[in-house]
Amino acid sequence: MDATASNQSLKLKAAGGAIVTIATQATRFLVQIASTILLARLLAPEDFGVYAMTAPVVAIINLIKDLGLTQAIVTSSTISKPLLSAMFYVNLALSVGIAAVIALAAPLVATFYDNDAVIPVVQFVALGVAMNGTSSVHRAILTRDLRYGTLGRIEIVSAAMGVLAGLTHAWIAPSALAIATVNVVTGFVQLVQSWTMTRWMPGRPGNRTRVLEMLKFGGGLTGFNLTNFFARNADNVIIGKFIGAGPLGYYDRAYKLMLMPLQQINGPAGRVMIPIMSRLMNEPGRYRFAYLRALRILLLVTMPIVCFCIASAYELIPFLLGPQWTAASDVFVWLSIAALHQPLTATIGWLFITQNRTGEFAKWGVVNAVTCVMAFMAGLPWGVVGVAAAYAISDLVVRMPAVWWYVGRKGPVDTRDLFQLGLVYGMTALLVLGGLLLLRMGLLAIGWPVIVILVAMACAACALYWCIIALTASGRATIGEGIELVVQQFRKRFARHRA
């Protein structure tokens, strides 16, 4: 196959995977938004605060139980059934063992927070984490085989069942356990579906040398995940310990609401791009082209969302969560400001993983964690809003330029590529924010209903951002290419249905 045909094939695979995953995540996002809104109306802020206290413990289990083996399976050029079996048994033993240890240590968590309500939540969630560990290899097989439609069905069904179970629990017995029920039931349904869809059963393990190689690869990735976990959860621990469950509940909901739409887009994009970029590692030109093209399209989708969140925070939070959550609006603004660079920076992991630089990834994780904790402590005297503000400022001033430089020192994508792209899309975001704030002032002065204001600002965010980006040659090319790929995929699927 010549280079042109190969490029077209990869473009179609990426586009097909992107369309399926975007549709999946859009559905899953709606389910999670509904869950957030309904649970917020059924439960008290203190219940969310109690659950947030257990989040660091749960995250540790989630990180260690996988050991990076999922990505090792996805990025490996060849893999055998004995090797898959060996990694399954390693992952199973580790996830179940650590889940048991954490469940037994639940009283220590309660002692740390001086809150016995966290004990049953930690123990219950540990059960769900153990179940998730038994299906990670199966999900990796589906990802490696580019079976995005199957993965999408698994995610949608499991998320819907989990939310239904959690809402039922919250209606019958309101408590933090209702939030944990969502995750436990979701994990169980994923387990059943993953085993059913792959039709793969673990057998006799083998190939010890390859297992050790993959463990080394996964070790670097796990090292980053662990340090990143501390960076992402130190704020919960610090706020819960020094400020209390109520403010932590506000912070947690604001953080989740800000992060949720980005996760629904960045996560699936990585699932599509990492296998494709791994196959292009021996072709630096095509590798760089594929990454930058995907990143531009990703920024076109995510940056208008971030701009909308910043400009509409004081209407969006009370509208979605209810008036009792108005205090979370200031936190939401600062966290959304921090999110301005995250659609780009979140893809840095694609470069480290596909270039087999997980050791460097782990080292960056240490720097990231230390600077995050320093920022959280610096903002603590000003309360929960101070913590959010300190995080946002340090993120944009310190961590963003540092990681762009660090990852771009070597490999097909250099630091200049990242800064050039960040400058164009960042300046566009500032212009759009100015326009949205002026629009908000005008709409509030007119006295339109909140729902009308939010819809108008959401539409304006997309229209303004895309029109300004279209003033650049690369922006016009990206918009045109994105439209072309979507049209090709719909034609392909329409022809398949007609046949």
C-alpha positions as CSV (number, residue, x, y, z in Angstrom):
1,M,0.0,0.0,0.0
2,D,1.5,3.4,-1.0
3,A,1.8,6.3,1.4
4,T,-1.3,8.1,0.1
5,A,-3.5,5.1,0.4
6,S,-2.1,4.3,3.8
7,N,-2.7,7.9,5.0
8,Q,-6.3,7.7,3.7
9,S,-6.8,4.4,5.5
10,L,-5.6,5.7,8.8
11,K,-7.7,8.9,8.4
12,L,-10.8,6.8,7.8
13,K,-10.0,4.6,10.8
14,A,-9.4,7.6,13.0
15,A,-12.5,9.3,11.7
16,G,-14.7,6.2,12.2
17,G,-13.4,5.6,15.6
18,A,-13.8,9.3,16.5
19,I,-17.4,9.4,15.3
20,V,-18.3,6.3,17.3
21,T,-16.5,7.4,20.4
22,I,-17.9,10.9,20.2
23,A,-21.4,9.5,19.9
24,T,-20.8,7.2,22.8
25,Q,-19.4,9.8,25.0
26,A,-22.1,12.3,24.1
27,T,-24.7,9.7,25.3
28,R,-22.6,8.8,28.3
29,F,-22.1,12.5,29.1
30,L,-25.9,13.1,29.1
31,V,-26.3,10.1,31.4
32,Q,-23.7,11.5,33.8
33,I,-25.0,15.0,33.7
34,A,-28.5,13.6,34.5
35,S,-26.9,11.6,37.3
36,T,-25.1,14.7,38.7
37,I,-28.2,16.9,38.6
38,L,-30.6,14.3,40.0
39,L,-28.2,13.1,42.8
40,A,-27.5,16.7,43.7
41,R,-31.3,17.2,44.3
42,L,-31.7,13.9,46.2
43,L,-28.6,14.2,48.4
44,A,-27.1,16.9,50.6
45,P,-23.7,18.6,49.9
46,E,-22.3,16.7,52.9
47,D,-23.0,13.4,51.2
48,F,-20.9,14.5,48.2
49,G,-18.3,15.6,50.7
50,V,-18.1,12.3,52.4
51,Y,-17.8,10.5,49.0
52,A,-15.1,12.9,48.0
53,M,-13.2,12.0,51.1
54,T,-13.0,8.4,49.8
55,A,-12.0,9.4,46.3
56,P,-8.2,9.4,46.9
57,V,-8.4,5.9,48.3
58,V,-10.5,4.6,45.4
59,A,-8.2,6.3,42.8
60,I,-5.1,4.6,44.3
61,I,-6.7,1.2,43.8
62,N,-7.8,2.1,40.3
63,L,-4.3,3.2,39.4
64,I,-2.3,0.2,40.8
65,K,-4.7,-2.5,39.8
66,D,-4.0,-1.9,36.1
67,L,-0.2,-1.5,36.3
68,G,-0.2,0.2,32.8
69,L,-0.8,-3.2,31.2
70,T,-3.8,-2.0,29.3
71,Q,-1.8,0.5,27.4
72,A,1.0,-2.1,27.0
73,I,-1.4,-4.4,25.2
74,V,-2.8,-1.6,23.0
75,T,0.6,-0.3,21.9
76,S,2.4,-3.7,21.5
77,S,3.2,-4.6,17.8
78,T,2.5,-8.3,18.4
79,I,0.9,-10.2,21.3
80,S,0.2,-13.8,22.0
81,K,-2.6,-15.6,23.9
82,P,-0.2,-16.9,26.6
83,L,1.1,-13.3,27.1
84,L,-2.4,-12.0,27.4
85,S,-3.2,-14.7,30.0
86,A,-0.1,-13.9,32.0
87,M,-1.0,-10.2,32.2
88,F,-4.6,-11.0,33.1
89,Y,-3.5,-13.1,36.1
90,V,-1.0,-10.4,37.2
91,N,-3.6,-7.7,37.0
92,L,-6.3,-9.9,38.7
93,A,-4.1,-10.8,41.7
94,L,-2.9,-7.2,42.2
95,S,-6.3,-5.6,41.9
96,V,-8.1,-8.0,44.2
97,G,-5.3,-8.0,46.8
98,I,-5.1,-4.2,47.0
99,A,-8.9,-3.8,47.1
100,A,-9.0,-6.1,50.1
101,V,-6.2,-4.2,51.9
102,I,-7.9,-0.9,51.3
103,A,-11.3,-2.2,52.5
104,L,-9.7,-3.5,55.7
105,A,-8.0,-0.1,56.1
106,A,-11.3,1.8,55.9
107,P,-11.3,2.6,59.7
108,L,-7.9,4.4,59.2
109,V,-9.4,6.6,56.6
110,A,-12.3,7.4,59.0
111,T,-9.8,8.3,61.7
112,F,-7.9,10.6,59.4
113,Y,-11.1,12.6,58.5
114,D,-12.7,12.1,62.0
115,N,-15.8,10.9,60.1
116,D,-17.1,7.3,60.5
117,A,-19.5,7.7,57.6
118,V,-16.6,7.0,55.1
119,I,-16.1,3.4,56.3
120,P,-18.9,1.7,54.5
121,V,-18.3,3.8,51.4
122,V,-14.6,2.8,51.1
123,Q,-15.5,-0.9,51.7
124,F,-18.3,-0.9,49.1
125,V,-16.3,0.9,46.4
126,A,-13.3,-1.5,46.9
127,L,-15.6,-4.3,45.8
128,G,-16.4,-2.4,42.6
129,V,-12.7,-1.8,41.9
130,A,-11.9,-5.5,42.3
131,M,-14.5,-6.3,39.7
132,N,-13.1,-3.7,37.3
133,G,-9.7,-5.3,37.6
134,T,-11.0,-8.5,36.1
135,S,-12.2,-6.8,32.9
136,S,-9.3,-4.4,32.0
137,V,-7.5,-6.9,29.8
138,H,-10.7,-7.7,27.9
139,R,-11.3,-4.0,27.3
140,A,-7.7,-3.6,26.1
141,I,-8.3,-6.4,23.5
142,L,-11.3,-4.6,22.2
143,T,-9.3,-1.3,22.0
144,R,-6.4,-3.0,20.2
145,D,-8.8,-4.5,17.7
146,L,-10.3,-1.0,17.1
147,R,-13.8,-2.3,18.1
148,Y,-15.0,1.1,19.1
149,G,-18.7,0.3,18.5
150,T,-18.5,-2.6,20.9
151,L,-16.7,-0.5,23.5
152,G,-19.3,2.2,23.1
153,R,-22.2,-0.2,23.7
154,I,-20.5,-1.5,26.8
155,E,-19.9,2.0,28.2
156,I,-23.4,3.3,27.6
157,V,-25.2,0.3,29.0
158,S,-23.0,0.0,32.1
159,A,-23.2,3.8,32.8
160,A,-27.0,3.8,32.4
161,M,-27.4,0.8,34.7
162,G,-25.1,2.3,37.3
163,V,-26.9,5.6,37.3
164,L,-30.3,3.9,37.6
165,A,-29.0,1.8,40.6
166,G,-27.5,4.9,42.2
167,L,-30.7,7.0,41.8
168,T,-32.8,4.1,43.2
169,H,-30.5,3.9,46.2
170,A,-30.6,7.7,46.8
171,W,-34.4,7.7,46.6
172,I,-34.8,4.8,49.1
173,A,-31.9,5.5,51.4
174,P,-30.2,8.9,50.8
175,S,-26.5,8.8,51.7
176,A,-23.0,8.8,50.2
177,L,-23.4,5.1,49.5
178,A,-25.8,6.0,46.7
179,I,-23.0,7.7,44.8
180,A,-20.8,4.6,45.4
181,T,-23.5,2.4,44.1
182,V,-23.2,4.1,40.7
183,N,-19.6,3.0,40.3
184,V,-20.0,-0.5,41.7
185,V,-22.9,-1.4,39.4
186,T,-21.2,0.2,36.4
187,G,-18.1,-1.9,37.0
188,F,-20.2,-5.1,37.4
189,V,-22.1,-4.5,34.1
190,Q,-18.8,-3.7,32.3
191,L,-17.3,-7.0,33.6
192,V,-20.2,-9.1,32.3
193,Q,-20.3,-7.3,28.9
194,S,-16.5,-7.3,28.3
195,W,-16.2,-11.0,28.9
196,T,-19.2,-11.7,26.7
197,M,-18.1,-9.5,23.8
198,T,-14.5,-10.6,23.5
199,R,-15.2,-14.3,23.9
200,W,-11.7,-14.6,25.2
201,M,-10.9,-16.8,28.3
202,P,-7.5,-16.7,30.0
203,G,-5.5,-19.9,29.7
204,R,-2.0,-21.0,30.6
205,P,0.4,-18.0,31.1
206,G,3.7,-17.8,29.2
207,N,6.4,-15.7,27.6
208,R,8.1,-14.4,30.8
209,T,10.5,-12.1,29.0
210,R,7.7,-10.2,27.2
211,V,5.8,-9.9,30.5
212,L,8.7,-8.3,32.1
213,E,9.1,-5.9,29.2
214,M,5.5,-4.9,29.4
215,L,5.7,-4.5,33.2
216,K,8.6,-2.1,32.7
217,F,6.6,-0.1,30.2
218,G,3.6,-0.2,32.5
219,G,5.7,0.7,35.5
220,G,6.6,4.1,34.1
221,L,3.0,4.7,33.2
222,T,1.8,3.6,36.6
223,G,4.4,5.9,38.2
224,F,2.9,8.9,36.4
225,N,-0.6,7.8,37.2
226,L,0.2,7.6,40.9
227,T,1.9,11.0,41.1
228,N,-0.9,12.5,39.0
229,F,-3.4,10.9,41.4
230,F,-1.7,12.8,44.3
231,A,-1.8,16.0,42.2
232,R,-5.5,15.5,41.3
233,N,-6.7,14.5,44.8
234,A,-4.5,16.4,47.2
235,D,-7.0,19.3,46.9
236,N,-9.8,17.0,48.2
237,V,-7.6,15.8,51.1
238,I,-6.5,19.3,52.1
239,I,-10.0,20.9,51.8
240,G,-11.6,18.0,53.6
241,K,-9.0,18.0,56.4
242,F,-8.7,21.8,57.0
243,I,-12.0,23.3,55.7
244,G,-14.6,20.6,56.1
245,A,-17.1,18.4,54.2
246,G,-19.5,21.1,53.2
247,P,-17.0,23.3,51.3
248,L,-15.4,20.1,49.9
249,G,-18.8,19.2,48.5
250,Y,-19.0,22.5,46.6
251,Y,-15.5,22.1,45.3
252,D,-16.0,18.5,44.3
253,R,-19.2,19.2,42.3
254,A,-17.6,22.2,40.6
255,Y,-14.5,20.2,39.7
256,K,-16.5,17.2,38.4
257,L,-18.8,19.5,36.3
258,M,-15.8,21.3,34.8
259,L,-13.9,18.1,34.1
260,M,-16.7,15.9,32.9
261,P,-17.2,17.4,29.4
262,L,-13.4,17.4,28.7
263,Q,-13.1,13.8,29.9
264,Q,-15.9,12.7,27.6
265,I,-13.9,14.1,24.6
266,N,-10.2,13.7,25.5
267,G,-10.5,10.2,26.8
268,P,-12.1,8.7,23.7
269,A,-9.8,10.7,21.5
270,G,-6.8,9.1,23.2
271,R,-8.4,5.7,22.8
272,V,-8.5,6.2,19.1
273,M,-5.2,8.0,18.6
274,I,-2.8,5.9,20.8
275,P,-3.2,2.7,18.7
276,I,-2.9,4.6,15.5
277,M,0.1,6.7,16.6
278,S,1.9,3.6,17.9
279,R,1.7,2.1,14.4
280,L,3.3,5.3,12.9
281,M,6.3,5.6,15.3
282,N,8.7,4.5,12.6
283,E,7.4,7.2,10.3
284,P,8.1,10.5,12.0
285,G,6.5,12.7,9.4
286,R,3.2,10.9,9.4
287,Y,3.3,10.6,13.2
288,R,3.6,14.3,13.6
289,F,1.0,15.0,11.0
290,A,-1.5,12.6,12.6
291,Y,-1.0,14.0,16.1
292,L,-1.2,17.7,15.1
293,R,-4.3,17.1,12.9
294,A,-6.1,15.3,15.7
295,L,-5.1,17.9,18.2
296,R,-6.4,20.8,16.1
297,I,-9.8,19.1,15.6
298,L,-9.9,18.3,19.4
299,L,-9.3,21.9,20.2
300,L,-12.0,23.1,17.9
301,V,-14.5,21.0,19.9
302,T,-13.3,21.5,23.4
303,M,-12.2,25.2,23.6
304,P,-15.7,26.6,22.9
305,I,-16.9,24.5,25.8
306,V,-14.3,25.9,28.2
307,C,-15.0,29.5,27.1
308,F,-18.8,28.9,27.7
309,C,-18.1,27.4,31.2
310,I,-16.1,30.5,32.3
311,A,-18.5,33.1,30.9
312,S,-21.7,31.4,32.1
313,A,-20.6,30.0,35.5
314,Y,-22.9,32.1,37.7
315,E,-26.0,31.1,35.7
316,L,-24.9,27.5,34.8
317,I,-24.2,26.2,38.3
318,P,-27.5,27.2,40.0
319,F,-29.5,26.2,36.9
320,L,-28.0,22.6,36.7
321,L,-27.5,21.8,40.4
322,G,-30.0,24.1,42.2
323,P,-29.8,27.3,44.1
324,Q,-28.2,25.6,47.1
325,W,-25.1,25.1,45.0
326,T,-24.6,28.8,44.1
327,A,-21.5,29.0,46.3
328,A,-19.7,26.6,43.9
329,S,-19.8,29.2,41.1
330,D,-16.6,31.0,42.1
331,V,-14.7,27.7,42.3
332,F,-16.1,26.7,38.9
333,V,-14.8,29.9,37.3
334,W,-11.3,29.3,38.5
335,L,-11.2,25.6,37.6
336,S,-12.6,26.5,34.2
337,I,-9.8,29.0,33.7
338,A,-7.3,26.2,34.5
339,A,-9.0,24.1,31.9
340,L,-8.1,26.6,29.1
341,H,-4.9,24.7,28.3
342,Q,-6.0,21.2,29.4
343,P,-7.5,20.1,26.0
344,L,-4.0,20.4,24.6
345,T,-1.9,19.4,27.6
346,A,-4.1,16.3,28.2
347,T,-2.7,14.9,24.9
348,I,0.9,15.0,26.1
349,G,0.4,11.5,27.4
350,W,-0.2,10.3,23.9
351,L,3.4,11.4,23.0
352,F,5.0,9.8,26.0
353,I,3.2,6.5,25.7
354,T,3.5,6.0,22.0
355,Q,7.2,7.0,22.0
356,N,7.9,4.5,24.8
357,R,9.0,7.3,27.2
358,T,6.9,6.2,30.2
359,G,9.9,6.7,32.5
360,E,10.1,10.4,31.5
361,F,6.3,10.5,31.9
362,A,6.7,9.3,35.5
363,K,9.4,12.0,36.3
364,W,7.1,14.7,35.0
365,G,4.4,13.3,37.2
366,V,6.6,14.0,40.3
367,V,7.1,17.6,39.2
368,N,3.4,18.0,38.5
369,A,2.4,16.6,41.9
370,V,4.8,18.7,43.9
371,T,3.8,22.0,42.3
372,C,0.1,21.2,42.6
373,V,0.4,20.5,46.3
374,M,2.4,23.7,46.8
375,A,-0.3,25.7,45.0
376,F,-3.1,24.1,47.1
377,M,-1.4,24.9,50.4
378,A,-0.7,28.5,49.2
379,G,-4.4,29.1,48.5
380,L,-5.7,27.5,51.7
381,P,-5.8,30.7,53.7
382,W,-8.4,32.1,51.3
383,G,-10.7,29.1,51.6
384,V,-11.9,26.8,48.9
385,V,-11.9,29.6,46.3
386,G,-8.3,30.4,47.1
387,V,-7.3,26.7,46.5
388,A,-9.0,26.7,43.1
389,A,-7.4,30.1,42.2
390,A,-3.9,29.0,43.2
391,Y,-4.3,25.8,41.2
392,A,-5.4,27.7,38.1
393,I,-2.6,30.3,38.3
394,S,0.1,27.8,38.9
395,D,-1.2,25.6,36.1
396,L,-1.1,28.3,33.5
397,V,2.2,30.0,34.6
398,V,4.3,27.0,35.7
399,R,3.1,23.5,34.6
400,M,1.8,24.3,31.1
401,P,5.0,25.7,29.6
402,A,7.2,23.3,31.6
403,V,5.5,20.1,30.2
404,W,5.3,21.5,26.7
405,W,9.1,22.0,26.8
406,Y,9.8,18.7,28.4
407,V,7.9,16.5,26.0
408,G,9.0,18.4,22.9
409,R,12.8,18.0,23.6
410,K,12.8,14.8,21.6
411,G,10.5,12.9,19.2
412,P,8.6,13.9,16.0
413,V,6.6,16.6,17.7
414,D,8.7,19.4,19.1
415,T,8.1,22.2,21.7
416,R,7.7,24.8,18.9
417,D,4.7,22.9,17.5
418,L,3.0,22.9,20.8
419,F,3.6,26.6,21.6
420,Q,2.5,27.7,18.1
421,L,-0.7,25.8,18.4
422,G,-1.3,26.9,22.0
423,L,-0.8,30.5,21.1
424,V,-3.3,30.5,18.2
425,Y,-6.0,28.6,20.1
426,G,-5.3,30.4,23.4
427,M,-5.6,33.9,21.9
428,T,-8.8,32.9,20.1
429,A,-10.2,31.8,23.5
430,L,-9.4,35.2,25.0
431,L,-11.2,37.0,22.2
432,V,-14.2,34.7,22.5
433,L,-14.4,35.2,26.3
434,G,-14.5,38.9,25.8
435,G,-17.4,38.6,23.4
436,L,-19.3,36.1,25.6
437,L,-19.0,38.4,28.7
438,L,-20.4,41.3,26.7
439,L,-23.2,39.1,25.4
440,R,-23.9,38.0,29.0
441,M,-24.2,41.5,30.3
442,G,-26.6,42.4,27.5
443,L,-28.8,39.4,28.0
444,L,-29.0,39.9,31.8
445,A,-29.9,43.5,31.3
446,I,-32.7,42.5,29.0
447,G,-33.9,40.1,31.6
448,W,-34.2,36.9,29.5
449,P,-34.8,33.6,31.2
450,V,-31.7,31.7,32.3
451,I,-32.3,28.8,30.0
452,V,-32.4,31.2,27.0
453,I,-29.3,33.0,28.2
454,L,-27.4,29.7,28.5
455,V,-28.4,28.4,25.1
456,A,-27.6,31.7,23.4
457,M,-24.1,31.8,25.0
458,A,-23.4,28.2,24.1
459,C,-24.3,28.8,20.5
460,A,-22.3,32.1,20.5
461,A,-19.2,30.4,22.0
462,C,-19.1,27.8,19.1
463,A,-19.9,30.3,16.4
464,L,-17.4,32.9,17.6
465,Y,-14.6,30.4,18.2
466,W,-15.0,28.7,14.8
467,C,-15.3,32.0,12.9
468,I,-12.2,33.4,14.4
469,I,-10.1,30.2,13.9
470,A,-11.3,30.2,10.3
471,L,-9.4,33.5,9.7
472,T,-6.2,31.4,9.7
473,A,-5.2,29.1,6.9
474,S,-4.6,26.2,9.3
475,G,-7.9,26.8,10.9
476,R,-9.8,26.7,7.6
477,A,-8.0,23.5,6.6
478,T,-8.8,21.9,10.0
479,I,-12.5,22.7,9.8
480,G,-12.6,21.5,6.2
481,E,-10.8,18.3,6.9
482,G,-13.0,17.6,9.9
483,I,-16.2,18.1,7.8
484,E,-14.8,16.0,5.0
485,L,-14.0,13.1,7.3
486,V,-17.4,13.2,9.0
487,V,-19.1,13.2,5.5
488,Q,-17.0,10.3,4.4
489,Q,-17.9,8.3,7.4
490,F,-21.6,9.0,7.1
491,R,-21.6,8.1,3.4
492,K,-19.7,4.9,4.2
493,R,-22.2,3.9,6.9
494,F,-25.2,4.9,4.7
495,A,-23.9,2.7,1.9
496,R,-23.4,-0.2,4.3
497,H,-27.0,0.1,5.6
498,R,-28.3,0.2,2.0
499,A,-26.3,-2.9,1.1
